[in-house]
């Protein structure tokens, strides 16, 4: 079975259980802690996948990390399944798919907004309302400042990018000029 399909299935199962038990937020927190653990402790993943480490030692090591991270029983079960199947490398992708599927189930759209300067509260609220009306979903915005944008906004919704930055407008103008798109009469 392909990794993409496996990731979706694991995420969907966890979302369904999370919805049933009203624990989507907690599961997401658990998955984020797992992701941080594996990204911080670079030697952990190869160690858990190593055939030279006995299963009992792997189980004991995992149990300590699960206790330390205070994982829910459901996420602990997922960890055990991934360990038994040798699929720990999928944790990050499962966490991402979980967020996407949980958001879809809750009617949430995550949006990244890049601007040259931080948005004022009223701008942020007005933009959020506009996007919610356009998308028909609750918008959760992540804001990033990039002075190189000069002005305007670049909004990323999934794979769609709405670029209204001054930098993008200048780039389009430069393209038109270099392609000879402007005649002398313009």
C-alpha positions in Angstrom: 0.0 0.0 0.0 1.3 3.5 -0.8 2.6 5.7 1.9 0.1 8.5 0.9 -2.8 6.1 1.4 -1.4 4.8 4.7 -1.0 8.3 6.0 -4.5 9.3 5.1 -5.9 6.1 6.7 -4.1 6.6 9.9 -5.1 10.2 10.1 -8.7 9.5 9.2 -9.0 6.8 11.9 -7.6 9.2 14.5 -9.9 12.0 13.4 -13.0 9.7 13.6 -12.0 8.6 17.1 -11.2 12.2 18.1 -14.6 13.4 16.8 -16.4 10.6 18.6 -14.6 11.4 21.9 -14.4 15.2 21.3 -10.6 15.1 21.6 -9.4 16.4 18.2 -7.5 19.3 19.9 -5.8 16.9 22.3 -4.8 14.4 19.6 -3.3 17.3 17.5 -1.3 18.4 20.5 -0.1 14.8 21.0 1.0 14.5 17.4 2.8 17.9 17.5 4.7 16.7 20.6 5.6 13.5 18.8 6.8 15.5 15.8 9.0 17.7 18.0 10.4 14.6 19.7 11.5 13.0 16.4 12.8 16.3 15.0 14.7 17.1 18.2 16.1 13.7 18.9 17.5 12.8 15.5 19.0 9.5 16.7 15.7 8.2 18.1 14.1 7.2 14.8 17.1 5.2 13.5 17.4 3.6 17.0 13.7 2.5 17.0 14.1 1.1 13.5 17.4 -0.7 14.2 17.2 -4.5 14.0 20.1 -4.6 16.5 18.0 -3.2 19.4 15.7 -5.8 21.0 12.0 -5.4 20.8 11.7 -5.3 24.6 14.2 -2.4 24.8 12.3 -0.5 22.0 9.1 -1.0 23.9 10.6 0.2 27.1 12.1 3.2 25.4 8.8 4.1 23.7 6.9 3.7 26.9 9.2 6.2 28.7 8.7 8.7 25.9 4.9 8.2 25.8 4.8 8.8 29.5 7.1 11.9 29.3 4.9 13.3 26.5 1.7 12.4 28.3 0.2 10.9 25.2 -3.5 9.9 25.2 -4.1 6.1 25.0 -5.4 6.5 21.5 -2.2 8.2 20.2 -0.2 5.6 22.2 -2.0 2.9 20.2 -1.1 4.7 17.0 2.6 4.8 18.1 2.5 1.1 18.8 0.9 0.3 15.5 3.5 2.4 13.7 6.3 0.7 15.7 5.0 -2.8 14.9 4.7 -2.0 11.2 8.0 -0.2 11.0 6.3 3.1 9.9 7.6 5.7 12.4 8.9 7.8 9.5 5.2 8.5 8.7 4.6 10.4 11.9 5.1 13.9 10.5 3.0 13.2 7.5 0.3 11.6 9.6 0.3 14.7 11.9 -0.1 17.0 8.8 -2.9 14.9 7.3 -4.6 14.8 10.7 -4.7 18.6 10.9 -6.1 18.8 7.4 -8.8 16.2 8.0 -9.7 17.6 11.4 -9.9 21.1 10.0 -12.2 19.9 7.2 -14.4 18.1 9.7 -14.6 21.2 11.8 -15.1 23.6 8.8 -11.8 25.3 9.4 -9.5 26.8 6.7 -5.9 27.6 7.6 -4.5 30.6 5.9 -1.0 32.2 5.8 -0.9 35.9 5.4 2.4 37.5 4.5 2.8 41.3 4.8 5.6 43.9 4.9 4.5 45.0 8.4 2.3 43.5 11.1 -1.5 43.9 10.5 -3.4 46.1 12.9 -6.2 44.4 14.8 -8.9 46.0 12.7 -7.2 45.0 9.5 -6.7 41.4 10.7 -10.4 41.1 11.7 -11.6 42.7 8.5 -9.4 40.3 6.4 -10.5 37.3 8.4 -14.2 38.2 7.9 -13.7 38.7 4.2 -11.9 35.4 3.8 -14.6 33.6 5.9 -17.3 35.0 3.6 -15.3 34.0 0.5 -14.4 30.5 1.6 -17.5 29.7 3.6 -15.4 28.3 6.5 -13.9 29.5 9.7 -10.5 31.0 9.0 -7.5 30.5 11.2 -4.7 32.9 10.1 -1.0 32.7 10.6 0.7 36.0 10.0 4.3 36.4 8.8 6.1 39.7 8.3 8.5 40.0 5.3 9.7 43.6 4.8 10.9 42.6 1.3 7.3 42.5 0.2 7.3 46.4 0.4 3.6 46.6 0.9 0.3 44.7 0.3 -0.5 41.1 1.2 0.2 37.6 0.0 -2.4 35.1 1.1 -1.8 31.4 0.9 -4.9 29.1 1.1 -3.8 25.5 0.7 -2.1 25.6 -2.6 -3.7 28.8 -3.9 -1.7 32.0 -3.6 -3.3 35.4 -3.8 -0.4 37.8 -4.3 -1.3 41.5 -4.0 2.2 42.6 -2.7 4.0 45.6 -4.2 7.0 43.4 -4.9 4.8 41.1 -7.0 3.3 44.1 -8.9 6.7 45.5 -9.6 7.9 42.1 -10.8 4.9 41.9 -13.2 5.6 45.4 -14.5 9.3 44.6 -15.0 8.2 41.5 -17.0 6.0 43.5 -19.2 8.7 46.1 -19.8 11.4 43.5 -20.6 9.2 41.6 -22.9 8.6 44.7 -24.9 4.9 44.7 -23.9 4.7 48.4 -23.7 4.8 50.4 -26.9 6.1 54.0 -27.0 2.5 55.3 -27.1 1.6 53.8 -23.7 
